[in-house]
């Protein structure tokens, strides 16, 4: 009750013209006082890096077939549908060549397009956001905030054994960790398991206010030369 009342006070005090543009900074300051969450390091990577390719294939013509499931609080999986993600072409943006992926994105849409390229051993999109590293398991690869909480992205669980319909794989886990702002819920963990020479073989994620997870499991794939 105390934090809720105090939040309402700050909201009424600051979130009005012209002060609302400062609200994200006020929220972060308030959050740092309200919850004891250590802020990981940012992009101070360094060290020896392994090229993303061929660990994560980025060749046009490659495709991955996934089965999507709903996972309830009792860990019961309910099949939803099957979808194919393809690299349909390359695209050059500001002199950089990106692979263009077409297909579902966390089951949010059936016709999404995403861009990825290898940037000195890091898988990034056109905005430079890091999605994977085969060698950096020490640093936080990304951190950001929104109205829900603070998000941290890092590599964890190196050489995890994952079995999916497409087979058994040794994987590296790209983990998304959400620390909520205003309540005592434990951090939310989402996982994207990459296998060498294949790409993502399994992912498990949830949306902010849902108690249930969604799963994607690799069924079949083809890596173009």
KAHUCOR-V750349 format. One record per residue. N is the residue number from 1. RES is the residue in one letter. PHI is phi in whole degrees, 0 to 359 (NA if undefined). OMEGA is omega as a letter, one per 30 degrees, with the letter a starting at -180 (NA if undefined). NEAR is the number of other C-alpha atoms within 8 Angstrom. Layout:
N:RES:PHI:OMEGA:NEAR, N:RES:PHI:OMEGA:NEAR
//
This chain:
1:X:NA:a:4, 2:X:299:a:5, 3:X:293:l:8, 4:X:297:l:8, 5:X:296:a:8, 6:X:294:l:8, 7:X:298:l:8, 8:X:300:l:8, 9:X:297:l:8, 10:X:298:a:9, 11:X:299:a:8, 12:X:294:a:8, 13:X:287:a:7, 14:X:251:a:10, 15:X:274:l:11, 16:X:213:l:8, 17:X:297:f:5, 18:X:263:a:5, 19:X:278:a:9, 20:X:294:l:9, 21:X:293:l:7, 22:X:268:a:8, 23:X:301:l:10, 24:X:304:l:8, 25:X:288:l:7, 26:X:294:l:8, 27:X:299:a:8, 28:X:297:l:8, 29:X:298:l:8, 30:X:299:a:8, 31:X:297:a:10, 32:X:295:l:9, 33:X:276:a:7, 34:X:281:a:7, 35:X:228:a:7, 36:X:271:a:6, 37:X:241:l:6, 38:X:290:l:4, 39:X:271:a:4, 40:X:293:l:7, 41:X:292:l:7, 42:X:267:a:9, 43:X:278:l:8, 44:X:255:a:6, 45:X:285:l:7, 46:X:67:l:4, 47:X:77:l:4, 48:X:277:l:5, 49:X:243:l:10, 50:X:257:l:8, 51:X:305:l:11, 52:X:299:l:16, 53:X:272:g:8, 54:X:265:a:9, 55:X:303:l:12, 56:X:246:a:12, 57:X:297:l:12, 58:X:228:a:11, 59:X:268:l:10, 60:X:300:a:12, 61:X:102:l:10, 62:X:290:l:14, 63:X:212:a:11, 64:X:224:l:12, 65:X:255:a:12, 66:X:239:l:13, 67:X:262:a:13, 68:X:255:a:14, 69:X:226:l:12, 70:X:261:a:12, 71:X:242:a:13, 72:X:273:a:10, 73:X:294:l:7, 74:X:265:l:5, 75:X:67:l:6, 76:X:271:a:7, 77:X:268:l:8, 78:X:240:a:7, 79:X:295:l:8, 80:X:251:l:8, 81:X:193:l:7, 82:X:241:a:8, 83:X:216:l:10, 84:X:245:l:10, 85:X:252:a:12, 86:X:235:l:12, 87:X:267:a:15, 88:X:270:a:11, 89:X:185:l:9, 90:X:258:l:10, 91:X:222:a:8, 92:X:257:l:8, 93:X:232:a:8, 94:X:51:l:4, 95:X:80:l:5, 96:X:253:a:6, 97:X:265:a:9, 98:X:243:l:13, 99:X:276:a:15, 100:X:258:l:14, 101:X:267:a:14, 102:X:233:l:12, 103:X:150:a:13, 104:X:295:l:13, 105:X:232:a:8, 106:X:53:l:6, 107:X:60:l:7, 108:X:276:a:6, 109:X:205:a:9, 110:X:257:a:8, 111:X:223:a:7, 112:X:280:l:10, 113:X:232:l:8, 114:X:231:a:8, 115:X:246:l:10, 116:X:217:l:13, 117:X:210:l:11, 118:X:269:l:11, 119:X:243:l:8, 120:X:53:l:7, 121:X:93:l:11, 122:X:235:l:13, 123:X:277:a:13, 124:X:229:l:14, 125:X:261:a:13, 126:X:292:l:9, 127:X:263:l:5, 128:X:88:l:6, 129:X:290:a:8, 130:X:270:a:10, 131:X:245:a:10, 132:X:187:l:10, 133:X:216:l:13, 134:X:272:a:12, 135:X:233:a:7, 136:X:269:l:9, 137:X:254:a:8, 138:X:256:a:6, 139:X:265:l:12, 140:X:285:a:13, 141:X:286:l:13, 142:X:212:l:11, 143:X:214:a:10, 144:X:206:a:7, 145:X:220:l:8, 146:X:215:a:7, 147:X:291:a:4, 148:X:272:a:8, 149:X:173:l:10, 150:X:255:a:12, 151:X:249:l:11, 152:X:236:a:13, 153:X:234:a:12, 154:X:204:l:13, 155:X:273:l:16, 156:X:219:l:9, 157:X:50:l:7, 158:X:294:l:8, 159:X:63:l:7, 160:X:286:l:9, 161:X:274:a:8, 162:X:234:l:9, 163:X:246:l:8, 164:X:223:a:11, 165:X:305:a:8, 166:X:283:l:9, 167:X:140:l:6, 168:X:254:a:8, 169:X:222:l:9, 170:X:268:a:10, 171:X:231:l:13, 172:X:248:a:14, 173:X:259:l:13, 174:X:268:a:14, 175:X:251:l:12, 176:X:252:a:12, 177:X:240:l:11, 178:X:250:l:11, 179:X:258:a:11, 180:X:288:l:12, 181:X:285:a:9, 182:X:252:a:7, 183:X:225:a:5, 184:X:263:l:5, 185:X:301:l:5, 186:X:294:l:6, 187:X:304:l:8, 188:X:265:a:8, 189:X:244:l:9, 190:X:239:a:11, 191:X:227:l:11, 192:X:227:a:12, 193:X:265:a:12, 194:X:257:l:14, 195:X:247:a:14, 196:X:301:l:10, 197:X:80:a:8, 198:X:239:a:12, 199:X:107:a:10, 200:X:285:l:10, 201:X:256:l:13, 202:X:203:l:13, 203:X:221:l:12, 204:X:220:a:11, 205:X:215:l:11, 206:X:216:l:10, 207:X:265:a:6, 208:X:306:a:5, 209:X:257:l:4, 210:X:257:l:7, 211:X:269:a:7, 212:X:254:l:9, 213:X:252:l:12, 214:X:240:a:11, 215:X:235:l:12, 216:X:230:a:11, 217:X:238:a:12, 218:X:289:a:15, 219:X:257:a:11, 220:X:201:l:9, 221:X:201:l:11, 222:X:219:l:7, 223:X:251:a:10, 224:X:287:l:7, 225:X:289:NA:3
//
